[in-house]
Amino acid sequence: MEVTLNNSKIIIQKGCLSKLLEYIQPSKKTMIISDTNVPCILKQQVLSQFSNAYLFEVKSGEDSKSFAD
């Protein structure tokens, strides 16, 4: 399933983590944003597909995902 929201594509598909380069241009810098609950093996699976990717990790929980005070 593919949905567009505010000019961003949201893709929900079995196995999509292993074929991200079909959806993202690898020539650009890529920032992966994750929280600490995501298993390391999944983060590595994503990062290994990009030559110039950066991982930004936030603490798990809603408090860390909001800029509001």
LOGU-286976 format. One line per 10 residues: number of its first residue (from 0); their letters; for each residue x, y, z of N, C-alpha, C. Coordinates in Angstrom, 1 decimal, decimal comma. Layout:
% LOGU-286976
NUM = a = X/Y/Z/X/Y/Z/X/Y/Z | ...
% end
This chain:
% LOGU-286976
0 = mevtlnnski = 0,8/-1,2/0,0/0,0/0,0/0,0/0,9/1,2/0,0 | 0,5/2,2/-0,8/1,3/3,5/-0,8/0,3/4,6/-0,6 | 0,7/5,5/0,3/-0,2/6,7/0,7/0,7/7,9/0,6 | 0,2/9,0/0,1/0,9/10,3/0,1/0,3/11,2/1,1 | 1,1/11,8/2,0/0,6/12,7/3,0/1,6/13,8/3,1 | 1,1/15,0/2,9/1,9/16,2/3,0/3,2/16,1/2,1 | 3,1/15,6/0,9/4,2/15,5/-0,1/5,2/14,4/0,4 | 4,8/13,6/1,3/5,7/12,4/1,7/5,0/11,1/1,4 | 5,7/10,2/0,9/5,2/8,9/0,6/5,3/8,0/1,8 | 4,3/7,3/2,1/4,3/6,2/3,2/4,1/4,9/2,5
10 = iiqkgclskl = 5,0/4,0/2,6/4,9/2,7/1,9/4,8/1,6/3,0 | 3,8/0,8/2,9/3,6/-0,3/3,8/3,6/-1,5/2,9 | 4,6/-2,4/3,0/4,7/-3,5/2,2/5,6/-4,6/2,8 | 5,2/-5,8/2,7/6,1/-6,9/3,3/7,4/-6,9/2,6 | 8,5/-6,8/3,3/9,8/-6,9/2,8/10,4/-5,6/2,3 | 9,7/-4,5/2,5/10,2/-3,2/2,0/11,5/-2,7/2,5 | 11,8/-3,1/3,8/13,1/-2,7/4,3/14,3/-3,2/3,5 | 14,1/-4,4/2,9/15,3/-4,9/2,1/15,4/-4,3/0,7 | 14,5/-3,5/0,3/14,6/-2,9/-1,0/14,3/-1,4/-1,0 | 14,9/-0,7/0,0/14,6/0,7/0,1/15,1/1,5/-1,1
20 = leyiqpskkt = 16,2/1,0/-1,8/16,7/1,8/-2,9/15,7/1,9/-4,1 | 14,7/1,1/-4,1/13,6/1,2/-5,1/12,8/2,5/-4,8 | 12,8/3,0/-3,6/12,0/4,1/-3,2/12,8/5,4/-2,9 | 14,0/5,3/-2,5/14,8/6,4/-2,1/16,0/6,6/-3,0 | 16,4/7,8/-3,4/17,5/8,0/-4,3/18,8/7,9/-3,5 | 19,6/6,9/-3,9/20,9/6,7/-3,1/21,9/7,8/-3,3 | 21,8/8,6/-4,2/22,8/9,7/-4,5/22,7/10,8/-3,5 | 21,6/10,9/-2,8/21,5/12,0/-1,8/21,9/11,5/-0,4 | 22,2/12,5/0,4/22,5/12,1/1,8/21,1/11,7/2,5 | 21,2/10,7/3,3/20,0/10,1/3,9/20,2/10,1/5,4
30 = miisdtnvpc = 19,1/10,6/6,1/19,1/10,5/7,5/18,0/9,5/7,9 | 18,4/8,5/8,7/17,5/7,5/9,2/17,2/7,9/10,7 | 15,9/8,1/11,0/15,5/8,5/12,3/14,8/7,3/12,9 | 15,2/6,9/14,1/14,7/5,8/14,7/14,7/6,0/16,2 | 14,0/5,1/16,9/14,0/5,2/18,4/14,8/4,0/19,0 | 15,1/4,1/20,2/15,9/3,0/20,9/15,2/1,7/21,0 | 13,9/1,6/20,7/13,2/0,3/20,7/13,4/-0,5/19,5 | 13,8/0,1/18,4/14,0/-0,6/17,1/15,2/-1,5/17,2 | 15,1/-2,8/16,9/16,2/-3,7/17,1/17,4/-3,3/16,2 | 18,6/-3,5/16,7/19,8/-3,1/15,9/19,9/-3,8/14,6
40 = ilkqqvlsqf = 19,4/-5,0/14,5/19,5/-5,7/13,2/18,7/-5,0/12,1 | 17,6/-4,4/12,5/16,8/-3,7/11,5/17,4/-2,4/11,1 | 18,0/-1,7/12,1/18,7/-0,5/11,7/19,9/-0,7/10,8 | 20,6/-1,8/11,1/21,8/-2,2/10,2/21,3/-2,6/8,8 | 20,2/-3,3/8,7/19,6/-3,6/7,4/19,3/-2,4/6,6 | 18,8/-1,4/7,2/18,5/-0,1/6,5/19,8/0,6/6,2 | 20,7/0,8/7,1/21,9/1,6/6,9/22,8/0,9/5,9 | 22,8/-0,4/5,8/23,8/-1,1/4,9/23,4/-0,8/3,4 | 22,2/-0,3/3,1/21,8/-0,1/1,8/22,3/1,3/1,2 | 22,8/2,1/2,1/23,2/3,5/1,7/24,7/3,7/2,0
50 = snaylfevks = 25,3/4,4/1,0/26,7/4,6/1,2/26,9/5,9/2,1 | 25,9/6,8/2,1/26,1/8,0/2,8/24,9/8,3/3,7 | 24,7/7,4/4,7/23,5/7,5/5,6/23,9/7,8/7,0 | 23,1/8,5/7,7/23,4/8,9/9,1/22,2/8,4/9,9 | 22,5/7,9/11,1/21,4/7,4/12,0/21,3/8,4/13,1 | 20,0/8,9/13,3/19,7/9,7/14,4/18,7/9,0/15,3 | 19,1/8,7/16,5/18,3/7,9/17,4/17,7/8,8/18,6 | 16,4/8,6/18,8/15,8/9,3/19,9/15,4/8,2/21,0 | 15,2/8,7/22,2/14,8/7,8/23,2/13,3/7,3/22,9 | 13,0/6,1/23,3/11,7/5,6/23,0/10,7/6,4/23,9
60 = gedsksfad = 9,4/6,5/23,5/8,4/7,2/24,3/8,0/8,4/23,6 | 6,8/8,8/23,8/6,2/10,0/23,2/6,9/11,3/23,6 | 7,4/11,4/24,8/8,0/12,6/25,3/9,2/13,0/24,4 | 9,9/12,0/23,9/11,1/12,3/23,1/10,8/12,7/21,6 | 9,5/12,5/21,3/9,1/12,7/19,9/8,4/14,0/19,7 | 8,4/14,9/20,6/7,7/16,1/20,6/8,6/17,3/20,9 | 8,4/18,4/20,1/9,1/19,6/20,4/8,3/20,5/21,4 | 7,1/20,1/21,7/6,3/20,9/22,7/6,8/20,7/24,1 | 6,6/21,8/24,9/7,0/21,7/26,3/5,9/21,2/27,1
% end
